[in-house]
């Protein structure tokens, strides 16, 4: 990410910087998602884990353009909550 920020101030290098930032964002997002999941799971926050999974499910439904037909899947960890 840092390698992409420096060239942004230089007009001839701006597109290179933007490209590096997009690439970093692409790889950092899944890592951040996993950190959130691990944080909730490590404290046995089943509601939090289920909420996070439903959010990911919703984002994928939107990305696949099936959001109108989508409904949340009940996860086994939600039993007895």
Secondary structure, 3 states (H helix, E strand, C coil): CHHHHHHHHCHHHHHHHHHHHHHHHHHHHHHHHHHHHHHHHHCCCHHHHHHHHHHHHHHHHHHCCCCCCCCCCCCHHHCCC
